[in-house]
Amino acid sequence: MQQNVTPRRRPLALMTRTRRLAGIEVRKGGLAMMTLALGLSASLSLSAGPTSAQGLFSPAVTVNEDVITQFELEQRALFLSVLGSAKGDPVTEARDDLIEERLKRAAMEEVGLTLSDADISEGMTELAGRANLSLEEFLSRLQEAGVNPETVRDFTSAGLGWREYVRGRYLSRARPTEEEIERAMGTAGSGGVQVLLSEIIMPLTQENAAQVQELATQISQLTNADAFAASAAQFSAAETRVDGGRLPWMPLSRLPGPLQEVVLELEPGDITQPMPLQGAIAIFQMRGLREVDGASARYAAIDYATYAIPGGRSPEALARAAELRASVDTCDDLFGIAKDQDPAVLFRGSAAPGEISQDIALELAKMDPNESSANVTRDNGQTLLVVMLCGRTSEVAAAQEDARLAVANALVQQRLNAFADSLVEQMKANARIEYR
């Protein structure tokens, strides 16, 4: 028999990494909670439709003699609609979620797992914070849309409790070995990890911020590769748009540190939440992940250059960037082009990967030495940057404790998710579920 599991508070950073088990992001590739405030304001007019008082608490589904009422079903469907996280019919998704929650709560009750009011309130506050709202503001806006606060509380407590249950039951089996961590980081002699991604990079200015953020949220909710590729062709500013945003295989270690952790949590077909860059929003879709023979290099420093062109992404500026890129073979050639110009036009330097702006680091990750791109902007979109990779300096020592911890946490989370999904499917197969 499973021993009782005592819930423990965890730092917000870990709660964020485990958001799927916490019930805060139930569907992969779902709504970017960072932009939930926009979704709420756009959805406050939604309603679940009229329900007669007589049928308000009539059974909608019975799960092992545990009743899900019509009221609960309508509330959850409305909640998912307001959040914008429903991929299909909100009522169908709400029904599936509530059935799984009943089974999860039964499993938690068997081991005596309970959450304190403080734990639940903290979870609700975190959920509100993803919308940049206080808990009071969050609940108030939901109430305006017809969502009862108890619906939010039930949703949060079930997700948090299930996360604690899964960790208590499977954590010892989910911890990776040192060899597995090294292999994932690409530092083991037996192999490295390569990823196959597609990208959409959309420039962001003060004028188009709301429109781009809304579009990015919609793209993050796509469910297939063809739709993502079509969106990349239509909306992406990156050069990969001509190939549906598809990037070639690349070592995981080339990606910026924060993106490595996000990518490790993805499965093929998954789409990230919109990721803010300086002057842009990026969205990625995982197309594949593989291990290869030989260790992937890790880098102590990246040598690169940027050349600033006025005019942002205007036709004239883009034409000037294309002309410049065609005329240089190495980074040193840029010094001749920038001669007698304002020194601020050209930057050439070397920095540790974590010290480079994430949008520039992302461009450099795609390049071999002396390759360049013109996807980055500055000054609220008014300046176009030609970014050029000059070279990479490999690390001699691979000991980076923060990076190891991030990779280990991501591997643990992948395995916990797999264990949890398998357990839920098993419980559903053994349950008596009656639809009314």
C-alpha positions in Angstrom: 0.0 0.0 0.0 1.2 3.5 -0.9 2.4 5.4 2.2 0.8 8.8 3.1 2.3 11.7 1.2 2.8 14.9 3.1 2.6 18.0 0.8 5.5 20.3 1.0 5.8 23.8 -0.2 8.2 24.3 -3.2 9.7 27.4 -4.7 7.7 29.1 -7.4 10.4 28.3 -10.0 9.9 24.6 -9.4 6.1 25.1 -9.5 6.4 26.7 -12.8 8.5 23.8 -14.2 5.9 21.3 -12.9 2.9 23.3 -14.1 1.5 20.4 -16.2 1.1 18.2 -13.1 -0.2 21.1 -11.1 -3.2 21.3 -13.4 -2.3 24.9 -14.5 -1.5 23.8 -18.0 -3.5 20.6 -18.5 -3.2 20.4 -22.3 0.2 20.4 -24.0 0.7 23.4 -26.3 -2.1 25.2 -24.5 -2.7 28.9 -23.7 0.3 31.0 -22.8 -0.7 32.1 -19.3 1.5 35.2 -19.6 -1.1 36.7 -21.9 -4.1 35.5 -20.0 -5.1 39.0 -19.2 -5.7 39.7 -22.9 -7.7 36.5 -23.2 -9.8 37.4 -20.2 -10.7 40.8 -21.5 -11.6 39.3 -24.8 -13.7 36.6 -23.3 -15.7 38.2 -20.5 -18.8 38.1 -22.6 -18.9 34.3 -22.7 -21.6 32.5 -20.9 -22.3 28.8 -20.4 -25.9 29.1 -21.5 -29.1 28.9 -19.5 -29.6 25.9 -17.2 -32.9 25.3 -15.4 -32.9 25.4 -11.6 -34.4 21.9 -11.6 -31.5 20.4 -13.6 -28.7 22.5 -12.1 -27.4 19.7 -9.8 -28.6 16.7 -11.8 -26.0 14.1 -12.6 -24.0 14.6 -15.8 -21.5 11.7 -15.3 -21.0 9.1 -12.6 -17.5 7.9 -11.9 -17.4 4.9 -9.5 -20.6 6.2 -7.8 -19.1 9.7 -7.6 -21.4 12.2 -9.3 -20.3 15.0 -11.5 -23.2 17.5 -11.7 -24.4 19.4 -14.6 -23.5 22.6 -12.7 -19.9 21.4 -12.3 -19.7 20.5 -16.0 -21.0 23.9 -17.2 -18.8 25.8 -14.8 -15.6 23.9 -15.9 -16.5 24.3 -19.5 -17.0 28.1 -19.0 -13.7 28.3 -17.1 -11.8 26.6 -19.9 -13.5 28.9 -22.4 -12.6 32.0 -20.5 -9.0 30.9 -20.1 -8.9 30.1 -23.9 -7.3 26.7 -23.2 -10.0 24.5 -24.8 -8.7 23.1 -28.1 -12.1 21.6 -29.1 -15.5 21.6 -27.6 -15.2 23.0 -24.1 -17.9 20.8 -22.7 -16.2 17.6 -24.0 -12.9 18.7 -22.6 -14.5 19.8 -19.3 -16.2 16.4 -19.0 -12.9 14.5 -19.6 -11.0 16.7 -17.1 -13.6 16.2 -14.4 -13.7 12.5 -14.9 -9.9 12.3 -14.5 -10.1 14.6 -11.4 -12.5 12.3 -9.7 -10.2 9.4 -10.3 -7.2 11.4 -9.1 -9.0 12.5 -5.9 -9.9 8.9 -5.1 -6.3 7.9 -5.4 -5.2 10.8 -3.2 -7.8 9.9 -0.6 -6.5 6.3 -0.4 -3.1 7.6 0.8 -4.6 10.3 3.0 -3.2 13.2 1.0 -4.7 16.6 1.8 -3.8 20.2 1.1 -4.0 23.1 3.5 -6.0 26.2 2.7 -2.7 28.1 2.5 -1.3 25.6 -0.2 -4.5 26.0 -2.3 -4.5 29.8 -2.0 -0.8 29.9 -3.0 -1.6 27.8 -6.1 -4.5 30.1 -7.0 -2.3 33.1 -6.5 0.3 31.6 -8.9 -2.4 31.0 -11.5 -3.5 34.6 -11.2 0.1 35.8 -11.4 0.4 34.1 -14.8 -2.2 36.6 -16.0 -0.3 39.5 -14.3 -3.2 39.9 -11.9 -3.7 39.7 -8.2 -5.8 36.8 -6.9 -8.7 39.2 -6.1 -8.6 40.7 -9.6 -8.4 37.3 -11.2 -11.4 35.9 -9.3 -13.3 39.1 -9.9 -12.9 39.0 -13.7 -13.8 35.3 -13.7 -16.9 36.1 -11.7 -17.9 38.7 -14.2 -17.8 36.0 -16.8 -19.9 33.7 -14.7 -17.2 31.5 -13.2 -17.7 30.6 -9.5 -14.6 31.0 -7.3 -15.1 27.5 -6.0 -14.6 26.2 -9.6 -11.2 27.8 -9.6 -10.4 26.4 -6.2 -11.5 22.9 -7.1 -9.4 23.1 -10.3 -6.3 24.3 -8.4 -6.6 21.9 -5.5 -7.0 18.9 -7.7 -4.0 19.8 -9.8 -1.7 20.6 -6.9 -2.8 17.5 -4.9 -2.2 15.3 -8.0 1.3 16.7 -8.4 2.1 15.9 -4.8 0.7 12.4 -5.2 2.7 11.7 -8.4 5.9 13.0 -6.8 5.4 11.0 -3.7 4.7 7.8 -5.6 7.2 8.0 -8.5 9.9 10.5 -7.6 12.4 7.9 -6.6 12.0 6.1 -9.9 12.1 9.4 -11.9 15.4 10.7 -10.8 18.0 10.4 -13.6 21.5 9.0 -13.1 24.6 11.1 -13.5 25.2 9.4 -16.9 21.7 10.2 -18.1 22.1 13.9 -17.1 25.5 14.0 -18.9 24.0 12.4 -22.0 21.1 14.9 -22.0 23.6 17.8 -21.7 25.8 16.4 -24.4 28.8 16.1 -22.1 29.0 12.3 -22.0 31.4 10.5 -24.3 28.6 8.1 -25.3 26.5 10.6 -27.1 24.8 14.0 -27.3 21.3 15.2 -27.8 20.1 17.0 -31.0 16.7 18.6 -31.5 14.7 19.3 -34.6 12.6 22.5 -34.2 10.4 24.8 -36.2 10.3 28.4 -35.3 8.1 31.5 -35.7 9.7 34.9 -34.9 7.4 37.9 -34.9 8.8 41.4 -34.4 7.2 43.3 -31.6 6.7 47.1 -31.3 4.7 49.3 -29.0 2.2 49.8 -31.9 1.6 46.1 -32.7 2.2 44.5 -29.2 -1.4 43.6 -28.5 -2.1 42.2 -31.9 1.2 40.2 -32.0 0.6 38.8 -28.5 -2.9 37.7 -29.4 -1.7 36.1 -32.6 1.1 34.3 -30.8 -1.4 32.9 -28.3 -3.5 31.5 -31.1 -0.5 30.0 -32.8 0.6 28.3 -29.6 -2.7 26.5 -29.5 -2.3 24.9 -32.9 -2.4 21.1 -32.9 -0.5 20.0 -36.1 2.7 20.6 -37.9 1.0 21.8 -41.2 -0.9 24.6 -39.4 2.3 25.7 -37.7 4.2 25.7 -41.0 1.5 27.7 -42.6 1.6 30.2 -39.8 5.4 30.5 -40.1 5.1 31.1 -43.8 2.5 33.9 -43.2 3.7 35.6 -40.0 7.3 34.8 -39.2 10.0 37.3 -39.9 12.8 34.7 -39.7 14.4 33.5 -43.0 13.1 30.0 -42.2 9.6 31.1 -43.1 10.3 30.0 -46.7 10.5 26.5 -45.4 7.6 26.7 -43.0 9.8 27.7 -40.1 11.7 24.4 -40.1 15.2 24.4 -38.7 17.8 21.6 -39.3 19.0 19.3 -36.6 21.1 21.1 -34.0 22.8 20.2 -30.8 20.7 21.0 -27.7 23.8 22.7 -26.2 23.7 25.4 -28.8 20.3 26.8 -27.7 20.1 29.5 -25.0 19.9 28.0 -21.5 16.2 28.9 -20.8 15.2 27.5 -24.2 17.1 24.2 -23.5 14.9 23.6 -20.4 11.7 24.3 -22.3 12.7 22.1 -25.2 13.5 19.2 -22.9 9.9 19.2 -21.7 8.4 18.9 -25.2 7.3 15.9 -27.0 7.2 15.7 -30.9 4.3 17.9 -32.1 4.3 20.1 -28.9 4.3 23.8 -29.3 5.8 26.2 -26.7 4.1 29.1 -25.1 5.0 32.4 -26.7 8.5 33.4 -25.5 9.3 37.1 -25.2 12.6 38.2 -26.8 13.9 41.7 -27.0 11.8 43.3 -29.7 10.1 40.0 -30.8 8.0 37.0 -29.7 9.2 33.5 -30.5 7.2 30.2 -30.7 8.7 26.8 -31.3 7.4 23.4 -32.3 9.3 20.2 -31.5 9.6 18.0 -34.5 12.1 15.5 -33.2 14.8 14.7 -30.6 17.6 12.1 -30.9 20.8 11.0 -29.3 24.0 10.9 -31.5 27.4 9.3 -31.0 30.1 11.6 -29.7 29.8 14.3 -27.1 28.2 17.6 -28.0 30.5 20.5 -27.4 29.6 23.1 -24.7 30.8 26.6 -25.1 32.6 28.9 -22.7 32.3 31.9 -25.0 30.7 33.0 -28.3 32.5 35.4 -30.6 30.0 37.4 -32.6 29.3 40.7 -34.3 26.2 42.9 -35.0 25.8 45.7 -37.5 23.0 48.2 -37.0 21.0 49.4 -40.0 18.4 52.2 -39.5 14.9 51.6 -40.8 13.9 48.4 -39.0 12.3 45.9 -41.3 11.5 48.4 -44.0 12.2 47.2 -47.6 15.2 49.6 -47.8 16.8 48.3 -44.6 16.2 44.7 -45.5 17.7 45.3 -48.9 20.8 47.0 -47.3 21.1 44.0 -45.0 21.0 41.5 -47.9 23.6 43.5 -49.7 25.9 43.7 -46.7 25.6 39.9 -46.0 26.5 39.1 -49.5 29.6 41.3 -49.4 31.2 39.9 -46.3 32.9 36.5 -45.8 34.1 36.9 -42.2 33.4 39.0 -39.2 36.6 41.0 -39.8 35.1 42.2 -43.1 32.6 44.2 -41.1 35.3 46.5 -39.8 36.0 47.8 -43.4 32.3 48.4 -44.0 31.9 50.3 -40.7 35.0 52.4 -41.2 34.4 56.1 -40.7 30.8 55.4 -39.4 29.5 56.0 -35.9 31.3 53.4 -33.7 28.0 52.3 -32.2 27.0 50.9 -35.6 29.3 47.8 -35.2 29.7 45.6 -32.2 32.3 42.8 -32.2 32.9 40.9 -29.0 33.0 37.6 -27.1 30.7 36.7 -24.2 29.6 33.7 -22.3 26.4 32.1 -23.7 24.3 33.2 -20.7 25.4 36.8 -21.1 24.2 37.2 -24.6 20.7 38.7 -25.3 18.4 35.7 -25.8 17.2 36.9 -29.3 20.8 37.2 -30.5 21.7 33.9 -28.8 18.9 32.2 -30.6 20.1 33.4 -34.0 23.7 32.4 -33.2 22.5 28.9 -32.2 21.4 28.3 -35.8 24.7 29.4 -37.4 28.0 28.0 -38.3 31.0 30.4 -38.2 30.8 33.3 -40.6 27.1 32.8 -41.2 24.7 35.7 -40.6 21.0 36.7 -40.3 18.9 39.8 -40.3 16.0 38.8 -38.0 16.7 40.9 -34.9 15.6 44.4 -34.3 16.2 47.1 -31.7 14.8 50.5 -30.7 11.2 49.4 -30.8 11.7 47.9 -34.3 13.4 51.0 -35.7 16.8 49.4 -36.1 17.7 46.2 -37.9 20.6 44.1 -36.7 22.7 41.9 -38.9 24.0 39.2 -36.6 27.1 37.3 -37.5 28.7 34.3 -35.8 32.5 34.7 -35.7 33.3 31.5 -33.6 32.7 29.5 -30.5 35.1 28.6 -27.7 34.5 25.1 -26.2 34.5 24.7 -22.4 37.3 22.7 -21.0 35.4 21.9 -17.8 31.9 20.7 -18.2 30.8 21.3 -14.6 28.0 23.8 -14.7 25.9 23.1 -11.6 23.0 25.3 -12.6 22.7 23.8 -16.0 23.0 20.3 -14.6 20.2 21.0 -12.2 18.0 22.4 -14.9 18.5 19.4 -17.1 18.0 17.0 -14.2 14.7 18.7 -13.2 13.5 18.6 -16.8 14.3 14.8 -17.1 12.5 14.2 -13.8 9.5 16.1 -15.0 9.4 14.2 -18.3 9.3 10.9 -16.4 6.8 12.1 -13.8 4.5 13.2 -16.6 4.9 9.8 -18.3 4.1 7.9 -15.1 1.1 10.2 -14.4 -0.3 9.8 -17.8 0.0 6.0 -17.7 -1.6 5.8 -14.2 -4.6 8.0 -15.3 -5.2 5.8 -18.4 -5.0 2.7 -16.2 -7.5 4.2 -13.7 -9.9 5.1 -16.5 -9.7 1.6 -17.9 -10.7 0.2 -14.5 -13.3 2.7 -13.6 -17.1 2.5 -14.0 -18.1 5.6 -15.9 -21.7 6.3 -16.8 -22.8 9.3 -18.9 -26.2 10.7 -18.2 
